[in-house]
Amino acid sequence: MGMIKEFKAFINKGSVIDMAVGLILATYFGAIVKSLVNDIIMPPIGMLLGGVDFSELKFVLKDEVVAVVEGDTVIIPAVSEVAISYGVFINTIITFLIVALAIFMVVKAYNNMQKKEEEKPAPPPAPSKEVELLTEIRDQLKKG
């Protein structure tokens, strides 16, 4: 029973909720950036390079073999293509660079915000007990 209470306390902490929200947002941010790269950035770049579709760029190591069938007998089984898809890899690198830039900007903004908070002047220190006592005595003398 103690472990269940401990787990509930852990889940109810704000930091866990914040982390979950951040993870969900990061997942969808990654999907948006991937779409940005694949659907917005790469098509014009491919067009400028002579109509190249980066997602189709690959080195074929072994061509695909279509199955040959006679009646119910498979004469030659189908073999999938074996290829190094370097175009997809290029798209992934560009996606990573955009995400890294976005994270860099967020961290930089956060650090600047932290610096500004540190630069704020500290409130004046509370008067010492002696000063408080002297102030009380002065106030009593003014009254009486």
N, C-alpha and C positions, 0 to 999 in steps of 0.2 A: 504494500500500500504506500509506503514512503516514497518509493521510486515513481509512482504515478503522480503523487503530489509534486515531487521535484520536477517531473517532466512538464506538468501543467504550469508551474511557476516559470520554467524555462521558456515555454511557448508564449506565455502571456507577457514576457518582457518586450518592450518596444523595439529593442535592437533586432530581435528575431523577425518581427513583423516587417521592419524596415528592410532587413536583408532579403526577405522573401519578395517584397515589392520590387526591390532593386534587381533581383534575379529575373523576375518576370519582365520588367521593363528592358533589361539588357538583352533578353532573348528576342523580344520583338524589335528592339533597336537593331540587332544583328540582322534580322530578316529584312528590315527596311533598307539597311545599307547594302545587303546582298542584292536586293532588287534594284537599288540605285546603280550599283556597278553593272549588273548583268543587263538591265533593261534601259538604262538612261546613258551611262557613261561609255560602255564598250561598243554599242552599235555605231555611234558616230566615229569613234576611233577606228573601228573595223572598216567603215565606209571610206575614211580617209586613206586607209592602207590598201585600198583596192577591193573592198567588199568582203573582207575577212571576218568570219564569225569566230571570235576567240574561243567560244565554248566548243567549237568543232575542231580546233587545232590539236593534232595528235600525231605521234609516231606509231605507225602500225607495226607491231612485231610479228604478228601472225594474223593473216586474213581470216574472216569468218567463212566457215564451210557450211553450206546448206545441205540438209539431210537429203540423201537420195533413197527413195522408197519405191519398191516394185511390189505392187499388191499390198500384202500385209507385212512384207519383209523389208527391214531397213538394211539397205546395201552399204551406205556410208552414213555414219551418225553425224549429226550437226555438231559443229564446234564454234564456240563464241569467239569473237575477235579479241585479240590480246593487243592492247595499245597503251602507250604512255600519253595521257591527256594533259599535255602541258598548257593548253589554252585555259582549261578549267583552273589549273594551278595559278596561272597569271591572274585570273579573275579573283581567286581566293586571296592572293597577295594584295591586290588593290583593295579588296574589302577590308582586310586586316589593317592596312595603312590608314584607311578612312576611320575605322573604329579607334585605332590607336591615337589618331589626331584628335578625335572627339573626346576621348578619355583624358588626353593631355590638356585640352582646353578646360575641361571640368575641374581637373586637379589644380591647374594653374589659377583658375578663378577662386577655388576654395582656399588655396594658400594665400592669395591676395586678400581675401576676406578675413582670414585668420590674422594676417599682419596688421590690418586696419584695426581689428579688435585689440591687438596687443599694443598698438600705438596710442590708443585712447588713454588720456591721463588718468592715473589712479585717483580715486577719491581721497581727499585729504584725510590723514590719519585722525582717529578719534582723539579728543583731548585726553591727556593723562589724568589720573585720579587727583593729582595735586591741583591741576588747572581747574578741574570740575569743582573741587572743594573751595578754591579761592573765588571762583565765580559765584558759588552759593553764598559765601561770606559777603562778597560785594553786593549781591542782590539783597541780602538781609540788611546790610548797612543802609542801603538806599531806601528801604521800606521804613526803617525805624529810626 
